[in-house]
Amino acid sequence: MSFNTFGRVLRFTTWGESHGPALGAVVDGCPPGIALSESDIQPYLDARKPGTSRFTTQRREADEVRILSGVFAGNDGIQRTTGTPISLMIENTDQRSKDYSDVAQSYRPGHADYAYDAKYGFRDYRGGGRSSARETAARVAAGAVARLIVPGVAIRGWVSAIGGDEIDAANFDANEIGNNPFFCPDAHAAKRWEAMVDAARKDGSSLGAVVTCEATGVPAGWGAPLYAKLDADLAAGMMGINAVKGVEIGDGFAAATLRGEQNADPMRPGADGSTPQFEANHAGGIAGGISTGQPVRLRVAFKPTSSILIPVPTVTRDGHASEIVTKGRHDPCVGIRGVPVVEAMMALVLADHSMLHRAQCG
């Protein structure tokens, strides 16, 4: 059985393949009366779309979204959600399926080719079909809708490491994130990464990356103690992104190196006498599966792109030894364009939990 729907109250289903005529998402459970048009969604798709610099795939897709259902313009002329399913469509216009003729016969190591064949006995090998990172455009479109459900929450992501080279926290400048093609808040790191990604691309190889994402304005109380933990749903949402191999909430694995008093987030009385003031945020804004009112922060590890020009030993579909070189246009570092996708999944999970919280606690 295949699962293409995520969420509990706010649910979205993505559909489509990398080289099909179109892809998209259906968002169900969105409250009625929210102003929504294509212009609310397009900026996030523009941030994710390919071909914006030499550091991403040169596939040229406009990624223009169309809203097919779920909105209506009333007497005031403003288009608003109706409470019915919102269908979003993005056309594919620049496919080169011939680039994947070798992939039809041989599996790409590190990609989902063999796993799909093992499960279904049949696969769309053009660009990886459903396993392609192209699917994430639909998530970004759905995430733009989710942001409108939680207008008091600000979500910001950035690349914090490429190829093991991390940013310097002392150089963090949020204004730099939009000033370079890496979504990097450290101008010095961005310059280093230019050379690193260029070298990998010229070698026909690829690099991994780490994306950090933070949501501020999340009130205390979202989430649940056990089977709907906010951090568990965030981890599930992030791990569902193509090429993601690891997720950390707050300090993550680093917390295992600390003593108890070091890992604690000390509290003091707040100015209003009721809301505590935290002096640290090792927990990433979540304790016991429930938000604490601190910034919700996580890190997501993206593996190096599996489609590379360097020959890699593999086997054919009929079990013979072979080598494969993946032709075509591919991201030398897929994590770069992962930033808008991580932000979208953060928005979708938080919007879902805001509605779950309201349903139980009013």
PLY file of the C-alpha trace (Angstrom):
ply
format ascii 1.0
element vertex 362
property float x
property float y
property float z
element edge 361
property int vertex1
property int vertex2
end_header
0.00 0.00 0.00
1.25 3.50 -0.83
0.72 6.57 1.34
0.63 9.96 -0.38
-1.28 11.93 2.29
0.19 13.65 5.35
-1.51 15.33 8.31
-4.43 14.75 10.64
-6.84 17.72 10.53
-5.02 19.68 7.85
-4.20 17.00 5.27
-2.39 17.28 1.98
-1.96 14.75 -0.78
0.69 15.16 -3.46
0.43 13.63 -6.92
2.43 13.47 -10.14
5.86 12.42 -11.36
9.05 14.15 -12.42
8.42 13.67 -16.14
4.64 13.52 -16.22
2.52 16.35 -17.64
2.07 17.99 -14.22
2.28 17.52 -10.48
0.45 19.06 -7.59
-1.21 18.82 -4.22
-4.69 18.66 -2.76
-4.99 20.44 0.60
-8.01 19.34 2.64
-9.22 20.61 5.99
-8.20 24.24 5.45
-10.47 26.62 7.37
-12.82 28.74 5.23
-12.52 32.46 4.73
-8.75 32.75 4.32
-7.69 35.04 1.48
-5.74 32.88 -0.99
-4.52 33.44 -4.54
-1.68 32.18 -6.70
0.36 35.22 -5.68
0.38 33.95 -2.08
2.01 30.70 -3.22
4.28 31.67 -6.10
7.12 33.36 -4.14
7.84 30.13 -2.26
7.86 28.11 -5.49
10.20 30.69 -7.05
12.62 30.14 -4.17
12.63 26.36 -4.81
12.48 26.24 -8.60
15.43 24.88 -10.62
17.77 26.78 -12.87
18.17 29.86 -10.68
21.99 29.60 -10.50
24.85 27.40 -11.68
24.74 25.65 -8.30
21.41 23.93 -9.04
20.04 21.72 -11.80
19.72 23.52 -15.12
16.28 22.07 -15.80
14.16 25.08 -16.71
10.76 25.02 -15.07
8.63 28.12 -14.46
6.85 26.25 -11.64
3.79 28.45 -12.00
0.98 27.29 -9.74
-2.71 27.19 -10.60
-5.47 26.92 -8.00
-8.11 24.63 -9.49
-10.57 24.39 -6.61
-11.36 25.35 -3.04
-11.48 29.14 -3.44
-14.16 31.64 -4.42
-14.24 35.40 -4.93
-17.13 37.00 -3.04
-18.80 40.35 -3.49
-15.67 42.18 -2.40
-13.68 40.49 -5.19
-11.23 38.85 -2.80
-10.64 35.15 -3.40
-11.02 33.15 -0.20
-10.89 29.52 0.83
-14.30 27.83 0.96
-13.45 24.99 3.36
-13.47 22.46 0.51
-10.37 20.70 -0.93
-7.86 23.10 -2.48
-6.32 21.61 -5.62
-2.98 23.02 -6.74
-1.33 22.18 -10.08
2.17 22.85 -11.43
2.93 21.90 -15.03
6.13 20.15 -16.12
7.46 21.86 -19.23
11.17 20.92 -19.57
11.48 17.14 -19.40
14.29 15.26 -21.17
13.24 11.67 -20.71
15.87 10.40 -23.16
18.53 11.24 -20.55
17.27 8.25 -18.54
17.54 5.49 -21.14
20.41 3.84 -19.21
18.47 4.08 -15.94
15.72 1.98 -17.50
18.08 -1.01 -17.51
20.49 -0.36 -14.61
19.89 0.82 -11.06
21.47 4.01 -9.72
23.18 3.18 -6.40
21.92 5.47 -3.66
18.69 6.18 -5.53
15.30 4.51 -5.14
15.47 2.58 -8.45
16.01 -0.89 -7.02
13.74 -0.34 -4.01
10.86 0.73 -6.29
11.38 -2.29 -8.53
11.49 -4.58 -5.50
8.20 -3.16 -4.19
6.15 -2.66 -7.35
7.88 -4.80 -10.00
7.51 -1.79 -12.29
8.75 1.78 -12.15
8.78 5.10 -13.96
12.52 5.51 -14.53
12.23 8.99 -16.12
13.88 11.23 -13.57
13.02 8.79 -10.83
9.29 9.27 -11.26
7.69 9.66 -7.86
11.02 9.40 -6.02
12.34 12.53 -7.73
12.94 15.70 -5.72
10.65 17.32 -8.29
7.76 16.11 -6.09
8.76 18.64 -3.45
7.36 21.51 -5.54
3.91 20.25 -4.56
4.84 20.32 -0.86
6.07 23.90 -1.16
2.76 24.93 -2.73
0.81 23.20 0.05
3.10 24.76 2.65
2.26 28.23 1.37
-1.40 27.55 2.19
-0.41 26.27 5.65
1.46 29.49 6.44
-1.79 31.42 6.05
-3.43 29.25 8.72
-0.79 30.28 11.31
-0.14 33.95 10.44
1.44 34.62 13.84
4.19 32.09 13.21
7.34 33.14 11.31
9.31 30.34 9.64
12.87 30.79 8.42
15.28 28.20 7.04
18.88 28.36 5.93
21.74 26.09 4.84
24.07 25.65 7.78
26.61 23.27 6.20
27.65 21.97 2.79
30.03 19.07 2.36
30.87 19.15 6.07
31.85 22.84 6.01
29.67 24.65 8.57
28.78 28.30 8.95
30.32 30.34 11.77
27.56 31.25 14.25
29.39 34.49 14.99
28.87 35.54 11.36
25.11 34.80 11.33
23.20 37.52 9.49
19.58 36.77 8.60
19.68 39.43 5.87
22.37 37.42 4.05
20.08 34.41 3.51
18.46 36.01 0.46
21.67 37.57 -0.86
23.35 34.40 -2.14
22.29 31.24 -4.01
22.89 29.00 -0.97
20.32 30.46 1.48
23.40 31.01 3.66
23.44 33.48 6.60
27.25 33.60 6.64
28.71 35.54 3.71
32.18 34.03 4.24
30.82 30.48 4.14
28.83 31.29 1.00
32.05 32.27 -0.77
33.72 29.03 0.30
30.74 27.00 -0.86
30.90 28.53 -4.33
34.26 26.89 -4.89
33.23 23.62 -3.25
30.01 23.15 -5.24
31.68 24.27 -8.46
34.42 21.67 -7.95
31.93 18.88 -7.25
29.87 19.84 -10.30
32.91 19.91 -12.59
33.99 16.52 -11.23
30.55 15.14 -12.05
29.93 14.51 -8.36
27.72 16.02 -5.63
27.74 17.21 -2.01
25.46 16.79 0.98
24.10 19.62 3.10
22.46 20.46 6.41
19.42 22.75 6.52
18.41 24.47 9.75
14.86 25.73 10.22
13.35 27.83 13.00
9.75 28.81 13.72
9.08 31.71 16.08
5.72 32.74 17.46
4.63 29.16 18.19
2.61 29.34 21.42
3.05 26.90 24.27
0.71 23.91 24.16
0.77 22.62 20.57
1.38 18.87 20.33
0.45 15.88 22.48
2.25 13.73 25.06
2.53 10.43 23.21
1.24 9.52 19.78
0.96 12.99 18.30
4.17 14.51 19.62
4.97 17.74 17.82
8.63 16.75 17.43
7.69 13.27 16.19
5.41 14.71 13.50
8.07 17.24 12.51
10.63 14.44 12.23
8.23 12.35 10.14
7.49 15.29 7.86
11.17 16.05 7.33
12.19 12.41 6.84
9.52 12.16 4.15
11.41 14.71 2.03
13.38 13.09 -0.78
17.14 12.79 -0.01
16.75 13.49 3.74
18.66 11.00 5.91
18.61 12.60 9.35
16.65 15.02 11.55
17.65 16.67 14.83
15.28 18.58 17.13
17.06 21.23 19.18
20.54 20.03 20.10
19.73 16.59 18.70
22.64 14.16 18.88
24.78 16.75 20.63
22.47 16.45 23.65
23.83 12.94 24.19
27.26 14.44 24.94
26.00 16.75 27.70
25.40 16.35 31.41
21.89 16.84 32.77
22.52 20.31 34.11
24.07 21.35 30.79
21.15 20.05 28.74
18.45 21.61 30.96
16.66 24.75 29.77
16.62 26.84 33.01
13.48 28.87 33.70
12.91 32.10 35.56
9.66 33.97 36.28
8.53 35.99 33.30
7.59 39.65 33.29
3.88 38.85 33.42
4.30 36.53 36.40
2.76 33.53 34.66
4.73 32.75 31.49
8.25 31.58 32.37
11.35 32.97 30.73
13.76 30.34 29.38
17.51 30.88 29.57
18.39 28.21 26.97
16.70 26.19 24.24
18.50 22.85 24.01
15.11 21.14 23.55
14.32 23.05 20.35
11.11 24.54 21.72
9.45 21.18 22.43
9.23 19.27 25.73
7.26 16.05 26.17
6.02 16.37 22.61
4.41 19.77 23.32
5.63 23.24 22.33
7.01 25.42 25.14
6.60 28.82 23.48
10.29 29.00 22.59
11.43 28.96 18.96
10.94 25.54 17.41
14.25 24.62 15.83
15.44 21.59 13.87
18.23 20.48 11.54
17.80 18.30 8.47
20.59 16.33 6.75
20.42 15.94 2.96
22.56 13.27 1.33
24.63 14.00 -1.81
22.60 13.72 -5.02
22.69 10.11 -6.23
22.57 11.01 -9.94
26.23 11.70 -10.80
28.53 11.51 -13.83
31.20 9.44 -12.08
30.85 5.73 -13.01
29.48 3.65 -10.12
29.31 -0.17 -10.01
25.75 -1.48 -10.18
23.59 -4.29 -11.56
21.06 -4.41 -14.34
17.41 -5.35 -13.84
18.22 -8.88 -14.94
21.05 -9.16 -12.38
24.19 -8.62 -14.47
27.17 -6.58 -13.26
27.38 -3.15 -14.82
28.45 0.45 -14.34
26.23 3.48 -14.57
26.77 7.15 -15.33
23.66 9.29 -14.87
23.28 11.78 -17.68
21.01 14.78 -17.57
20.63 17.83 -15.38
20.94 17.30 -11.65
21.60 19.35 -8.53
25.24 19.15 -7.43
23.87 19.79 -3.92
20.18 19.02 -3.55
20.14 20.42 -0.02
20.37 23.98 -1.33
16.87 23.88 -2.80
15.80 21.88 0.24
15.42 25.06 2.30
11.96 26.06 0.95
10.86 22.42 1.24
11.89 22.16 4.90
10.13 25.47 5.61
6.99 24.13 3.90
6.93 20.94 5.96
7.45 22.97 9.13
4.44 25.12 8.18
2.26 22.12 7.35
3.00 20.33 10.62
2.55 23.45 12.74
-0.71 24.39 11.02
-2.02 20.87 11.56
-1.09 20.97 15.25
-2.62 24.40 15.71
-5.94 22.97 14.50
-5.55 19.82 16.60
-4.92 21.96 19.67
-7.96 24.12 18.96
-10.14 21.02 18.47
-9.28 19.68 21.95
-8.55 22.76 24.02
-10.56 25.48 22.29
0 1
1 2
2 3
3 4
4 5
5 6
6 7
7 8
8 9
9 10
10 11
11 12
12 13
13 14
14 15
15 16
16 17
17 18
18 19
19 20
20 21
21 22
22 23
23 24
24 25
25 26
26 27
27 28
28 29
29 30
30 31
31 32
32 33
33 34
34 35
35 36
36 37
37 38
38 39
39 40
40 41
41 42
42 43
43 44
44 45
45 46
46 47
47 48
48 49
49 50
50 51
51 52
52 53
53 54
54 55
55 56
56 57
57 58
58 59
59 60
60 61
61 62
62 63
63 64
64 65
65 66
66 67
67 68
68 69
69 70
70 71
71 72
72 73
73 74
74 75
75 76
76 77
77 78
78 79
79 80
80 81
81 82
82 83
83 84
84 85
85 86
86 87
87 88
88 89
89 90
90 91
91 92
92 93
93 94
94 95
95 96
96 97
97 98
98 99
99 100
100 101
101 102
102 103
103 104
104 105
105 106
106 107
107 108
108 109
109 110
110 111
111 112
112 113
113 114
114 115
115 116
116 117
117 118
118 119
119 120
120 121
121 122
122 123
123 124
124 125
125 126
126 127
127 128
128 129
129 130
130 131
131 132
132 133
133 134
134 135
135 136
136 137
137 138
138 139
139 140
140 141
141 142
142 143
143 144
144 145
145 146
146 147
147 148
148 149
149 150
150 151
151 152
152 153
153 154
154 155
155 156
156 157
157 158
158 159
159 160
160 161
161 162
162 163
163 164
164 165
165 166
166 167
167 168
168 169
169 170
170 171
171 172
172 173
173 174
174 175
175 176
176 177
177 178
178 179
179 180
180 181
181 182
182 183
183 184
184 185
185 186
186 187
187 188
188 189
189 190
190 191
191 192
192 193
193 194
194 195
195 196
196 197
197 198
198 199
199 200
200 201
201 202
202 203
203 204
204 205
205 206
206 207
207 208
208 209
209 210
210 211
211 212
212 213
213 214
214 215
215 216
216 217
217 218
218 219
219 220
220 221
221 222
222 223
223 224
224 225
225 226
226 227
227 228
228 229
229 230
230 231
231 232
232 233
233 234
234 235
235 236
236 237
237 238
238 239
239 240
240 241
241 242
242 243
243 244
244 245
245 246
246 247
247 248
248 249
249 250
250 251
251 252
252 253
253 254
254 255
255 256
256 257
257 258
258 259
259 260
260 261
261 262
262 263
263 264
264 265
265 266
266 267
267 268
268 269
269 270
270 271
271 272
272 273
273 274
274 275
275 276
276 277
277 278
278 279
279 280
280 281
281 282
282 283
283 284
284 285
285 286
286 287
287 288
288 289
289 290
290 291
291 292
292 293
293 294
294 295
295 296
296 297
297 298
298 299
299 300
300 301
301 302
302 303
303 304
304 305
305 306
306 307
307 308
308 309
309 310
310 311
311 312
312 313
313 314
314 315
315 316
316 317
317 318
318 319
319 320
320 321
321 322
322 323
323 324
324 325
325 326
326 327
327 328
328 329
329 330
330 331
331 332
332 333
333 334
334 335
335 336
336 337
337 338
338 339
339 340
340 341
341 342
342 343
343 344
344 345
345 346
346 347
347 348
348 349
349 350
350 351
351 352
352 353
353 354
354 355
355 356
356 357
357 358
358 359
359 360
360 361
